[in-house]
């Protein structure tokens, strides 16, 4: 080998050894990587000795409303800060311009910059849960400064502010034990680690296996061992050309309806409450709102504010009289015009009517509209408890009402932690007359979820056929090509449906509730409405409280929306807040052409 070739070989070897001591800082932008599209040579591989950085996007699939509007994943611009030690060299004026934009002092910035040894995204303070978001003008100014180590780049907020349908969609978090159980193969292959963020609640959890990141896109910044920029190796975008991922989850939610439902609900309460708006045609969820609110970026597991009240079983009060009336009519136990006497109490059971002076002589039909407790207790006395349970089962009360599908030993549910209703608890004497009296007005052991309550109205409007409520309609690839559909389907109750005659009669009685009963305040609504109110006595945190309900549909002619409103311990003031919220939502729908 001649001296020239030996010299070249030694130089190349020296160059490679030197670069092995350098560092490569990565910023993950969108988790979709495709190395087949990259031109990475041997020297660049030698530089890629150490990888560190910050996550700018989870790279998970996103959720969209029925019109294609995004519910997760808002693109913003933020300041990426790289620990480049040439940052302060002759750049005093530029740095002053930067800190004026970030609204901090030069001293604060100097202390911060000198404290980092990895790339970070600038936040206003140490307790901030999201980065500092730049305006378009600020982006142009910052990038125009050409400050070493500073770049305004695009960032994806998974949960935009305001984050609508937050309880329904849920949040992601770390759960090492669960990830080991669900994804052992991916952990073994290195595709996931025990610290990978996975769905912790809501649709994020139930659809987690489908929307896990497949690839990522990275923004790389190369420096040597002393944090000096390597000439010729500036910021480099490494991105996927895969047209299929991440997936798009198309929900049945209407973003505009959802936003306004949440605003109306929050106007009247911040206590435990829920609103469910269903499409009367197929029981699709158009809006599902829950309070109290929570921050998905800082979840407090002990408070459980992230739990979805719309899927939790609650004491229903007098809305349950719909079930009692259906059971009585189906079993020919009462004539709608039969008269009853209500003097305000049944002394034998210490059982009273909400109207202390009583309703006097009243028909069963009128008792429904006026929500007479005494009449329903007397009708329930004629009924076996099994008759009531059977009717409740026919109407879907003893099952989850959300969309599900069997896959062998595994059942896939769209809704996370959906509960089911009940009438009697295990140890209750179902035939005790006092128990039956309390049960007739939706008290004691009776439970229903707001989703079940809304779907009960849809069932009556569909001649007794119970439909499964969908919240996800289909899945599409990133290029919008079709992947999977979730067709609407009926809920098999194992019982025959209630009769068309009973369904129609109850719907008519719900109209009378609004026209001349406990829902008369709704008569001023732009639409003619129908429904049933309910108030239940409950114990909350060891103290007496109440659950308020209103369920119904509108418009009365050609109904399009079934709504259930549940409010626990509303603000004082004498109004039935659940009825008020129901009316406000229906009024908004009517006035806005829905």
C-alpha positions in Angstrom: 0.0 0.0 0.0 1.6 3.4 -1.0 2.1 6.2 1.4 -0.8 8.2 -0.1 -3.4 5.5 0.5 -2.1 5.0 4.0 -2.4 8.7 4.8 -6.0 8.8 3.4 -7.0 5.8 5.4 -5.6 7.3 8.7 -7.4 10.6 8.1 -10.8 8.9 7.5 -10.3 6.7 10.6 -9.4 9.8 12.7 -12.5 11.6 11.4 -14.9 8.8 12.3 -13.4 8.3 15.7 -13.8 12.1 16.4 -17.4 12.1 15.3 -18.2 9.1 17.5 -17.7 11.5 20.5 -20.3 13.9 19.2 -24.0 14.1 20.2 -27.2 14.1 18.3 -30.2 15.8 19.8 -33.6 14.7 18.5 -36.9 16.4 18.7 -39.8 14.1 17.9 -42.5 16.0 16.0 -45.0 13.5 14.8 -44.4 9.9 15.6 -44.4 8.6 12.0 -40.8 7.5 10.9 -39.9 5.9 7.6 -36.1 5.3 7.3 -36.5 4.0 3.8 -36.9 7.6 2.6 -33.8 8.9 4.3 -30.3 9.4 2.9 -28.3 8.4 6.0 -24.7 7.7 5.3 -22.0 6.0 7.4 -20.7 9.3 8.9 -24.2 10.4 10.0 -24.8 7.0 11.6 -21.6 7.4 13.6 -22.8 10.8 14.8 -26.1 9.2 16.0 -24.5 8.0 19.2 -27.0 9.5 21.7 -30.6 10.3 21.3 -32.5 12.6 23.6 -35.2 15.2 23.3 -38.8 16.1 23.9 -42.1 14.9 22.5 -43.9 17.3 20.3 -46.7 14.9 19.3 -47.8 11.5 20.5 -48.1 10.3 16.9 -51.4 8.6 17.8 -54.4 8.5 15.6 -56.8 11.3 16.0 -60.6 11.7 16.7 -62.9 13.7 14.4 -66.5 14.7 14.5 -69.1 13.5 12.0 -68.3 16.4 9.7 -64.6 15.7 9.6 -63.6 18.5 12.1 -60.8 17.5 14.4 -61.5 16.9 18.1 -57.9 16.2 19.0 -54.6 17.5 17.6 -54.4 21.2 17.2 -51.3 22.4 15.3 -49.5 25.4 16.9 -46.1 26.9 16.8 -43.7 26.8 19.8 -40.1 27.7 20.7 -37.7 24.7 20.5 -34.5 25.5 22.6 -31.3 23.5 21.8 -28.4 23.7 24.2 -26.1 25.4 21.7 -23.2 27.2 23.6 -22.7 29.7 20.7 -26.1 31.1 21.6 -24.7 34.0 23.6 -21.7 34.8 21.4 -22.4 38.3 20.0 -26.2 37.9 20.1 -27.1 40.2 22.9 -29.6 42.3 20.9 -31.2 39.3 19.3 -31.7 37.7 22.7 -33.2 40.8 24.1 -35.7 40.7 21.2 -36.5 37.1 22.0 -37.1 37.6 25.7 -39.4 40.5 25.1 -41.5 38.2 23.0 -41.5 35.5 25.7 -42.2 38.2 28.3 -39.3 37.3 30.7 -36.2 39.0 31.8 -32.7 38.5 30.3 -31.5 37.1 33.6 -34.3 34.5 33.7 -33.6 33.5 30.2 -29.8 33.2 30.8 -30.4 31.1 33.9 -32.8 28.8 32.0 -30.6 28.4 29.0 -27.5 27.6 31.0 -29.5 24.9 33.0 -30.5 22.7 30.0 -28.4 20.0 28.4 -31.1 18.6 26.2 -33.5 20.1 23.8 -36.7 21.5 25.4 -39.9 23.2 24.5 -40.3 26.6 26.1 -43.1 26.9 28.7 -44.1 30.0 30.5 -43.2 28.5 33.9 -42.4 25.2 35.6 -46.0 24.4 36.4 -47.4 25.0 32.9 -48.9 21.9 31.3 -48.6 23.1 27.7 -45.9 25.0 25.8 -45.9 28.7 25.2 -47.9 29.2 21.9 -46.6 31.7 19.4 -48.6 34.0 17.1 -47.8 33.9 13.3 -46.0 37.2 13.7 -43.9 35.9 16.6 -42.9 32.9 14.6 -41.6 35.1 11.7 -39.7 37.4 14.1 -38.0 34.5 16.1 -37.0 32.6 13.1 -35.8 35.8 11.5 -33.4 36.3 14.4 -31.4 33.2 13.4 -30.3 32.7 17.0 -28.2 29.6 17.5 -30.2 26.9 19.3 -33.6 28.7 18.8 -36.2 27.6 16.4 -39.9 28.3 16.1 -41.4 25.0 15.0 -44.8 23.4 14.5 -46.1 21.5 17.5 -49.2 19.3 17.9 -51.3 19.9 21.0 -53.2 16.6 21.4 -55.8 18.2 23.6 -56.6 21.7 22.4 -57.9 24.4 24.7 -60.8 24.3 25.1 -60.9 20.6 25.0 -64.5 19.5 24.1 -66.0 16.1 24.8 -63.0 15.6 27.2 -64.7 12.9 29.3 -65.9 11.0 26.3 -62.5 11.1 24.4 -60.4 10.8 27.6 -56.7 11.1 28.0 -53.4 9.2 27.7 -50.9 8.4 30.5 -48.3 6.1 31.7 -49.4 2.7 33.0 -46.5 0.2 33.1 -48.4 -2.7 34.5 -51.3 -2.3 32.0 -48.9 -1.9 29.0 -47.0 -5.1 30.1 -50.4 -7.0 30.1 -51.7 -5.6 26.8 -48.7 -5.2 24.7 -46.0 -7.8 25.7 -45.0 -8.5 22.1 -44.5 -4.9 21.3 -42.4 -4.4 24.4 -40.2 -7.4 23.5 -39.7 -6.2 19.9 -38.8 -2.7 21.1 -41.8 -1.0 19.4 -43.1 0.2 22.8 -41.6 0.7 26.3 -43.3 0.4 29.7 -43.3 4.2 29.7 -45.1 4.6 26.4 -48.2 6.8 26.8 -51.4 4.7 26.3 -55.1 5.4 26.6 -56.1 5.8 30.2 -59.8 6.6 29.8 -62.5 7.2 27.3 -62.1 6.5 23.6 -58.4 7.0 24.0 -58.5 3.8 26.1 -61.1 1.7 24.2 -59.5 2.4 20.8 -55.9 2.4 22.1 -54.7 -0.7 20.1 -55.9 0.9 16.9 -54.4 4.4 17.3 -51.0 3.5 18.7 -48.2 5.2 16.9 -46.7 3.2 13.9 -44.0 5.6 12.8 -42.6 9.0 13.7 -41.2 12.1 12.2 -38.2 13.8 13.8 -36.4 17.1 13.7 -32.7 16.5 14.4 -30.1 19.0 15.5 -26.4 18.0 15.4 -23.8 19.3 17.9 -20.4 18.0 19.0 -19.4 17.1 22.5 -19.1 20.7 23.6 -22.6 21.6 22.3 -21.2 23.4 19.2 -23.1 23.2 15.9 -21.4 20.9 13.4 -21.0 22.9 10.2 -23.2 21.7 7.4 -25.5 19.6 9.7 -28.2 22.0 10.7 -31.9 21.1 11.5 -33.0 18.2 9.4 -36.6 17.0 9.1 -37.0 13.2 9.0 -40.6 12.3 8.1 -42.7 9.5 6.8 -44.2 9.1 3.4 -46.6 6.4 4.7 -50.0 7.5 3.4 -52.0 5.3 5.8 -51.0 6.2 9.4 -51.9 7.6 11.8 -55.5 6.5 11.6 -58.5 8.8 11.7 -61.3 7.8 14.1 -64.6 9.4 12.8 -67.1 9.8 15.6 -70.8 10.6 15.5 -70.3 13.7 17.6 -71.4 17.1 16.1 -68.6 19.5 17.2 -70.9 22.5 17.1 -73.7 20.8 19.1 -71.1 19.5 21.6 -69.6 22.9 22.2 -72.9 24.6 22.8 -74.2 21.8 25.0 -71.1 22.2 27.2 -71.6 25.9 27.4 -75.2 25.7 28.4 -74.6 23.0 31.0 -71.7 25.0 32.6 -73.9 28.1 32.8 -76.2 26.3 35.3 -73.9 24.0 37.3 -70.4 22.8 37.9 -71.5 19.9 40.0 -71.7 16.2 39.0 -73.9 16.4 35.9 -74.3 15.0 32.4 -76.1 15.7 29.1 -76.6 13.2 26.4 -78.0 14.1 23.0 -78.9 11.2 20.7 -80.1 11.0 17.1 -83.6 9.6 17.3 -83.1 7.7 14.0 -80.3 5.4 15.2 -79.3 6.4 18.8 -76.0 7.9 17.6 -74.4 10.2 20.1 -74.4 13.7 18.8 -73.1 15.2 22.1 -72.1 13.8 25.5 -71.0 16.2 28.2 -70.0 15.7 31.7 -69.0 17.9 34.7 -67.0 18.7 36.7 -64.2 19.4 34.1 -60.6 18.3 34.3 -57.2 19.1 32.7 -56.1 16.1 30.5 -52.5 17.3 30.9 -52.6 17.1 34.7 -55.0 14.4 35.8 -55.6 13.9 39.5 -56.6 10.3 39.9 -57.8 10.7 43.5 -60.5 13.3 42.5 -61.7 11.3 39.5 -63.1 14.4 37.8 -62.3 12.7 34.5 -65.0 10.0 35.1 -67.8 10.3 32.6 -71.1 11.0 34.5 -73.1 10.2 31.4 -72.0 6.5 31.8 -72.5 6.2 35.5 -75.6 4.7 37.0 -77.6 7.2 39.1 -80.8 7.2 41.1 -83.4 8.4 38.5 -86.4 9.5 40.5 -89.6 10.1 38.6 -88.2 9.6 35.1 -88.4 5.9 36.1 -92.2 6.3 36.1 -92.0 5.7 32.3 -90.8 2.2 33.1 -93.5 1.6 35.7 -96.2 2.9 33.4 -95.0 0.7 30.6 -95.1 -2.4 32.8 -98.6 -1.5 34.1 -99.9 -0.9 30.6 -98.2 -4.0 29.1 -99.7 -6.2 31.8 -103.2 -4.7 31.6 -103.0 -3.7 35.3 -104.5 -0.2 34.8 -106.7 1.8 32.5 -105.3 5.2 31.5 -108.6 6.8 32.5 -108.8 5.0 35.9 -109.2 7.4 38.8 -107.1 7.4 42.0 -107.2 9.5 45.1 -104.1 11.3 46.2 -104.2 13.2 49.6 -100.4 13.6 49.7 -99.3 10.6 51.7 -99.5 6.9 52.3 -99.2 6.8 56.1 -98.5 3.1 56.3 -95.2 3.4 54.5 -94.4 7.0 55.6 -94.6 7.6 51.9 -95.5 11.0 50.6 -96.2 12.8 47.3 -94.0 15.7 46.2 -97.2 17.8 46.4 -97.8 17.9 50.1 -101.5 18.7 49.8 -102.0 15.9 47.2 -103.5 15.9 43.8 -107.0 14.9 44.8 -108.9 12.7 42.3 -106.6 12.1 39.4 -106.5 9.6 36.4 -103.5 7.5 35.7 -102.8 9.5 32.6 -103.0 12.7 34.6 -100.8 11.2 37.3 -98.0 10.7 34.8 -98.1 14.3 33.6 -98.3 15.6 37.2 -95.8 13.0 38.5 -98.1 11.9 41.3 -96.2 9.6 43.7 -99.2 8.2 45.4 -100.9 7.0 42.2 -97.8 5.2 41.1 -97.3 3.5 44.4 -100.9 2.2 44.3 -100.4 0.9 40.7 -97.1 -0.7 41.7 -98.9 -2.6 44.5 -100.9 -4.4 41.8 -97.7 -5.4 40.0 -95.3 -8.3 40.7 -91.7 -7.1 40.9 -90.8 -9.5 38.1 -93.2 -7.7 35.8 -91.3 -4.5 36.4 -87.9 -6.2 35.9 -89.0 -7.8 32.7 -90.2 -4.5 31.3 -87.0 -2.7 32.3 -85.1 -5.5 30.6 -87.2 -5.1 27.4 -86.2 -1.4 27.3 -82.5 -2.1 27.7 -82.2 -1.1 31.4 -80.3 -4.2 32.5 -77.5 -4.0 29.9 -75.0 -1.6 28.6 -76.6 0.5 25.8 -73.3 1.5 24.1 -72.2 -0.1 20.9 -70.3 -3.4 21.4 -69.3 -6.4 19.4 -68.2 -10.0 20.5 -64.9 -11.2 19.3 -64.7 -14.8 20.7 -63.9 -14.5 24.4 -63.3 -10.8 24.1 -66.1 -8.1 23.9 -65.2 -4.8 22.4 -67.1 -1.8 23.9 -66.9 1.7 22.3 -67.6 3.3 25.7 -65.2 3.1 28.6 -66.5 2.0 32.0 -70.2 2.2 31.0 -72.4 1.0 33.9 -75.8 -0.7 33.7 -79.1 0.0 35.4 -80.8 -1.9 38.2 -84.1 -2.0 40.0 -83.4 -4.1 43.1 -80.2 -4.9 44.8 -79.3 -8.5 45.7 -80.5 -8.6 49.3 -83.7 -6.5 48.8 -87.1 -8.1 49.5 -88.6 -7.3 46.1 -92.2 -8.0 47.1 -92.2 -5.9 50.2 -94.9 -3.2 49.8 -92.8 -0.4 51.2 -89.9 -1.3 48.8 -92.3 -1.4 45.9 -93.7 2.0 46.7 -90.2 3.5 46.8 -89.3 1.7 43.6 -92.3 3.0 41.8 -90.9 6.5 41.9 -87.4 5.6 41.0 -85.9 5.6 44.5 -84.3 3.1 46.8 -82.2 0.7 44.7 -83.2 1.9 41.2 -80.3 3.1 39.0 -80.0 4.3 35.4 -77.3 6.0 33.4 -78.0 9.2 31.5 -77.1 7.3 28.3 -79.7 4.7 29.1 -82.2 7.4 29.9 -81.7 9.1 26.6 -81.8 5.8 24.7 -85.1 4.9 26.5 -86.6 7.9 24.6 -85.1 6.7 21.3 -86.6 3.2 22.0 -90.1 4.6 22.5 -89.7 6.6 19.3 -88.6 3.4 17.4 -91.7 1.4 18.5 -89.9 -0.4 21.3 -86.8 -1.5 19.4 -83.7 -0.9 21.5 -80.7 0.3 19.5 -77.1 0.3 20.6 -75.8 3.9 20.9 -72.7 4.5 18.7 -70.1 7.1 19.2 -67.6 5.9 16.6 -69.0 5.4 13.1 -65.9 4.4 11.1 -62.1 4.4 10.9 -60.2 5.8 7.9 -56.5 5.8 6.9 -54.6 9.0 6.9 -55.3 9.5 3.1 -59.0 9.2 3.9 -59.3 5.7 2.3 -61.8 3.5 4.2 -60.6 1.0 6.8 -63.5 -0.1 9.1 -67.1 0.7 9.8 -69.2 0.3 12.9 -72.7 -0.3 11.6 -75.7 0.7 13.7 -77.3 -2.3 15.4 -80.0 -3.3 17.7 -79.5 -4.4 21.3 -80.7 -8.0 21.9 -82.6 -8.0 25.3 -83.9 -11.6 25.1 -87.4 -10.2 25.4 -90.1 -9.2 23.0 -90.5 -5.5 22.5 -93.1 -3.5 24.3 -96.2 -2.9 22.1 -96.5 -0.1 19.6 -99.7 1.0 21.5 -97.8 1.3 24.7 -94.9 3.2 23.1 -97.2 5.7 21.4 -99.3 6.2 24.5 -96.2 7.0 26.6 -94.9 9.4 24.0 -98.3 11.2 24.0 -98.2 11.4 27.8 -94.7 12.9 27.6 -96.2 15.6 25.5 -98.8 16.2 28.2 -96.0 16.7 30.7 -94.9 19.7 28.8 -98.4 21.0 27.9 -100.0 20.7 31.3 -97.7 19.0 33.7 -94.4 19.3 35.5 -92.6 20.5 32.4 -94.9 23.4 31.6 -91.9 25.9 31.6 -90.9 24.3 28.3 -94.0 25.5 26.5 -92.3 28.8 25.5 -89.6 26.8 23.5 -89.5 27.4 19.7 -90.2 23.7 19.2 -93.1 21.8 20.7 -91.4 19.4 23.1 -92.2 16.3 25.1 -90.5 14.7 28.1 -90.5 13.6 31.7 -89.0 15.3 34.8 -87.5 13.6 37.8 -86.1 14.5 41.2 -84.6 11.9 43.5 -83.4 12.2 47.1 -79.8 11.1 47.5 -77.0 11.1 50.0 -73.9 13.0 48.7 -70.8 13.0 50.8 -72.8 12.0 53.9 -75.4 14.8 53.4 -78.9 14.9 51.9 -78.9 16.0 48.3 -80.9 15.5 45.2 -80.6 14.3 41.6 -82.6 16.3 39.0 -83.4 14.8 35.7 -85.2 15.7 32.5 -85.5 13.4 29.5 -87.4 14.0 26.4 -87.5 14.6 22.6 -88.1 17.3 20.1 -89.5 18.6 18.0 -92.7 16.7 18.8 -93.7 16.4 15.2 -90.9 14.5 13.3 -88.6 14.2 16.3 -84.9 14.5 15.7 -83.3 14.7 19.1 -83.6 12.7 22.3 -81.9 14.3 25.3 -81.2 13.3 28.9 -80.1 15.8 31.4 -78.8 14.8 34.9 -77.8 17.3 37.5 -76.7 16.4 41.1 -77.1 19.1 43.8 -77.8 22.0 41.5 -77.4 25.6 42.6 -80.1 26.9 44.9 -82.8 29.0 43.5 -86.0 27.0 43.3 -85.7 26.2 39.6 -85.6 22.7 38.2 -82.2 23.1 36.6 -82.3 19.9 34.5 -85.5 21.0 32.9 -84.0 24.4 32.2 -80.9 22.9 30.6 -83.0 20.6 28.4 -85.1 23.6 27.2 -82.0 25.8 26.5 -80.4 23.0 24.4 -83.6 22.4 22.4 -84.1 26.1 21.9 -80.5 26.5 20.6 -81.0 23.5 18.2 -84.3 25.1 16.9 -82.9 28.6 16.5 -79.8 27.4 14.7 -81.5 25.3 12.1 -80.7 21.9 13.4 
